[in-house]
Amino acid sequence: MRDELGLRGGEEIEVTLADGRIEIEPVVTAVRLEQRDGHWVAVPERELPPLTHELVRETLEKIRR
């Protein structure tokens, strides 16, 4: 189930009950927009792990299936 949801150990999740079902979703990270070098970028409100090449490749493979 963890793989299907794209979760890794230690990540926060939100668990809710809706229409008799248990729903599990990753907690969304709040971001603020900042302008850097003339471009708007989303900056997370909390510390996040680095975005690695492996994580990007893994995500691309999942969404292309």
C-alpha positions in Angstrom: 0.0 0.0 0.0 2.9 2.3 0.8 4.3 1.9 -2.7 0.9 2.5 -4.3 0.5 5.8 -2.4 4.1 6.8 -3.1 5.0 7.0 0.6 8.3 6.5 2.3 9.0 5.8 5.9 8.7 8.8 8.3 6.4 10.8 6.0 3.3 12.4 7.5 -0.1 11.1 6.4 -3.7 12.3 6.9 -6.2 9.6 7.8 -9.9 10.4 7.4 -13.2 8.5 7.4 -15.6 9.4 4.5 -18.7 7.5 3.6 -17.7 4.5 5.6 -14.2 4.4 4.0 -10.8 5.1 5.5 -8.9 7.5 3.3 -5.1 7.9 3.6 -3.3 10.7 1.9 0.1 12.3 2.2 0.1 15.6 4.0 0.4 18.5 1.5 3.4 20.8 2.1 2.5 24.4 2.3 4.5 26.7 0.0 5.0 30.4 -0.4 5.9 32.1 -3.7 9.1 34.1 -3.9 10.6 36.0 -6.8 14.2 34.9 -7.6 16.2 36.2 -10.5 13.0 37.5 -12.1 11.1 34.2 -11.8 8.5 33.0 -9.3 9.5 29.9 -7.3 7.6 27.9 -4.8 9.4 27.6 -1.5 8.3 25.0 1.1 7.3 26.2 4.5 9.1 23.2 6.1 12.4 21.4 5.6 12.2 18.8 2.9 14.6 16.1 1.9 16.7 16.8 -1.3 15.1 16.0 -4.6 17.4 13.3 -6.0 17.8 12.0 -9.5 16.6 8.6 -8.3 13.4 10.0 -6.8 12.7 11.9 -10.1 13.3 8.8 -12.2 11.1 6.7 -9.9 8.3 9.2 -10.0 8.4 9.5 -13.8 8.3 5.7 -14.2 5.2 5.5 -11.9 3.2 8.1 -13.8 4.1 6.7 -17.2 2.6 3.3 -16.4 
